[in-house]
Amino acid sequence: MERERIERMKKLAKEIQKHFKNFYLNNHRISEDLDFFSQRDFSFSRLSSKLRKFFSVEREERFEDNIDFIIDGIKVSFVLFPFKNINPHEKFEGIKIDSDYDIFLNKIYAFGRRIESKDVLDFAFLWEKYKWKKEEVKRDFEKKFPNQSFEIYLGAVLSVEDYPYLDDKTLKIIEKVKREWIKI
């Protein structure tokens, strides 16, 4: 991704947060789009009206739990994610974001809903960086996502045969997690 686009995304994220303080980014890296999360319900119509007061919206699409916009060629999503964080939000260059640990827990949760290469890559990157213990992650996952089975989600995460498109380094990290978390 070119540097100019990254700078435009950072600037747009800061501007959006100035007007929408209850939302935070759920990324540990700059990606192709901006995903703003809220733990509280919000009105898509009111959000859309307010957003259009400050930004030139090129396109809008509504879904069950999120509303997406294209602003300055950048996809911006506002997502209802009604789960309390384990750790406080952090700041990255003035932008409110989730903690790496909460992002990691969210990535595990995402595996129960979809499997995308970006989620596998993020999971592997964050685990390799911090090497969190399974017991801690299990406890906090079940606290954050009540009535969800950590083992089922973990099974989806560690099913490396589902990821033939991954590079060797990422596959090795997933295999390492499997060895450490599942005593075979």
Secondary structure by P-SEA (a helix, b strand, c coil): ccaaaaaaaaaaaaaaaaccccbbbcccccccbbbbbbcbbbbaaaaaaaaaaccccccccccccbbbbbcccbbbbbbbcccccccccccccccccccaaaaaaaaaaaaaccccaaaaaaaaaaaaaccccaaaaaaaaaaacccccaaaaaaaaacccccccccaaaaaaaaaaaaaaccc
